[in-house]
Amino acid sequence: MVPQPIWKRWKKKKLQSELENLARKLQAHIEKQVKNESGLKENSLDAKIYKCIKSQAADKNIEYKNGPAY
């Protein structure tokens, strides 16, 4: 196997860094939008689905400790 040229490795690292940065920005934007639109966390669709699944899982002795991220 022939090692990659230095510039390809550099370009790959740069692109990975940009991707991670954009992912962080997207996550922050989504959290901000959800907070502005839904208000209370308990009223969100995610929270309602989580509560339903948690109660069904409890019947089968499965325990969930963390709720939805937003």
N, C-alpha and C positions, 0 to 999 in steps of 0.2 A: 504494500500500500504506500503510495506516494503522499508525503505530507502536503497540506495545503500551503500555498504561498502566503507570506506574511500579510499581504494586503487583503486577502480573502478572510483570514482570521480576524483582522482588524475590522473589516466591514461587517462581518457577522456579529462581533461584539457590539459594535455601534448600533446595528439594527435591533439587537436584543435589548439594549439599553433604551432605545427610543420606544420600543414596544412596551416595556415595563412602565415607562413614564406615562405613555398614553393610557395604559390600563389603569394606572392610579388616578389619572385625571377623569377618566370615564366613571370609575367607581365613585369618586367624590361628586361628580355631576349627578349621577343616578341617586345617590343618597340625598342630595340637596333637593332634587325634584320630588322624590317620594315624600320627604319631610314637608315640603311646601304644599303638595297636593292632598295628601292623605291626613295630615294633621296627626291625630293620635295613632300610635303604632297598633293598638288593639283593634282598630277598625279596618286595618288593611286586609286585603284578600289573603296575603301570605299568612298573617296571624290567624285568620279564621281557618284556613286549611291546616295550619300547624296544630291548632287546638283539636280539630277533628281527628287528624291522624294520631295525635298524642293520646286521645281518649280511646281510640280503637286499638292502639298498640298496648295500652295498659291492660286491656282484656287478655292479651297474649303474653303478659309479663315482660314487655319491652319498655324500657324507660328512655325518654328523651329529656336531656337537660338544657339544651340550648334552643332558643326559638329562632325565628327568621332574622336575617341580618337587618332588615328594615321593615 
